[in-house]
Amino acid sequence: MIPTEKQEGEKLANILKANQYKFTHIANEIGISGKVGMLVNKSKKLQGLNKGFPDYCIILKRGSLLFVELKRQRKRLKSGKIGSSPSVISKEQIEWINALNNIPNIEAHICYGADEAIELILRLESIV
């Protein structure tokens, strides 16, 4: 069973906390349905909420910023190869990732699962 995006987010947050990283989850989703949800969404949009912004902002210990759009892990096929992810990447997410990657000392990536995000952080931290 592939963990949910929420489970992956909790795992990533726990690892970041345990390793004393300064980070935040950026709640872009409202998660409220019905009339109340529509009113909250409208209010948030008026305040500047934009679709597609990455889920996490992490201050790396090397002194730069990392934005991570966290998706569910990719399926592992019977052949052992990695298949596709059940998560969809939106046009807005790609636009944000590209825009953020054009700013000095900022990197933005899409990661499939907490393990992939941690591998990315370790790789970036090893660059001096």
VOGU-3710 file (C-alpha; in Angstrom, 3 decimals, decimal comma):
1> miptekqege> 0,000/0,000/0,000  1,385/3,391/-0,998  1,317/5,930/1,875  -0,932/8,959/1,411  0,504/12,410/0,778  -0,511/13,313/4,355  1,433/10,341/5,747  4,452/11,266/3,626  4,207/14,851/4,904  4,118/13,720/8,522
11> klanilkanq> 7,150/11,495/7,943  9,074/14,349/6,291  8,139/16,783/9,089  9,266/14,320/11,770  12,629/13,765/10,068  13,172/17,505/9,576  12,308/18,192/13,239  14,589/15,390/14,454  17,451/16,916/12,452  16,713/20,458/13,665
21> ykfthianei> 15,780/21,984/10,317  13,802/25,227/10,210  10,854/24,558/7,882  7,163/25,087/7,354  4,353/23,354/5,551  2,498/25,831/3,388  -1,189/24,951/3,539  -2,494/25,700/0,052  -5,481/23,407/0,394  -8,478/24,503/2,380
31> gisgkvgmlv> -9,980/21,043/2,914  -13,450/22,366/3,723  -16,351/21,418/1,494  -19,733/23,027/0,948  -20,680/26,688/1,332  -18,220/27,303/4,164  -15,373/25,943/2,041  -16,374/28,140/-0,891  -16,388/31,234/1,348  -13,023/30,356/2,906
41> nkskklqgln> -11,518/29,673/-0,542  -12,808/33,001/-1,855  -11,404/34,828/1,173  -8,004/33,123/0,842  -7,826/33,949/-2,882  -8,582/37,603/-2,113  -5,691/37,508/0,388  -3,322/36,231/-2,305  -3,514/32,439/-2,126  -2,346/31,042/-5,460
51> kgfpdyciil> -2,657/27,504/-6,780  0,374/25,305/-7,125  2,775/26,803/-4,579  5,062/24,064/-3,156  4,120/22,284/0,066  7,295/22,844/2,098  9,834/25,618/2,576  13,047/24,346/4,215  16,067/26,402/5,268  19,071/24,271/4,436
61> krgsllfvel> 21,998/24,311/6,834  24,259/25,467/3,991  22,290/28,742/3,945  19,868/28,392/1,057  16,161/27,719/0,661  14,567/24,550/-0,625  10,938/24,330/-1,700  9,467/20,842/-1,983  6,242/19,853/-3,676  5,589/16,521/-1,990
71> krqrkrlksg> 3,750/13,813/-3,914  2,910/10,219/-3,103  5,575/7,607/-3,737  5,708/5,957/-7,111  4,506/2,373/-7,323  7,132/-0,342/-7,418  6,226/-2,771/-10,187  6,539/-6,555/-9,918  9,573/-6,285/-12,200  11,247/-4,142/-9,531
81> kigsspsvis> 11,114/-1,019/-11,689  9,528/2,178/-10,430  6,189/3,018/-12,008  4,110/6,162/-12,028  2,807/8,077/-9,031  -0,914/8,271/-8,275  -0,378/12,028/-7,701  -0,827/14,501/-10,529  1,446/17,507/-11,067  -0,549/20,577/-12,078
91> keqiewinal> 0,443/23,225/-14,594  0,526/25,765/-11,740  2,899/23,579/-9,704  5,305/23,345/-12,639  5,117/27,127/-13,146  5,947/27,771/-9,457  8,831/25,262/-9,464  10,308/26,883/-12,587  9,864/30,437/-11,235  11,482/29,583/-7,880
101> nnipnieahi> 14,410/27,860/-9,596  15,219/31,150/-11,361  16,004/32,845/-8,024  19,593/32,661/-6,666  20,114/30,415/-3,594  16,682/28,854/-3,990  15,932/25,388/-5,282  12,503/23,908/-5,870  11,775/20,260/-6,573  8,954/17,777/-6,852
111> cygadeaiel> 9,636/14,772/-4,615  7,786/11,476/-4,653  7,640/10,569/-0,980  9,477/11,685/2,151  12,438/9,406/1,443  13,070/11,090/-1,908  12,841/14,522/-0,251  15,368/13,493/2,426  17,722/12,080/-0,229  17,493/15,433/-2,042
121> ilrlesiv> 18,275/17,368/1,152  21,277/15,158/1,902  22,551/15,593/-1,662  22,124/19,393/-1,548  23,734/19,673/1,886  26,807/17,777/0,686  27,450/20,436/-1,989  29,783/23,132/-0,649
//
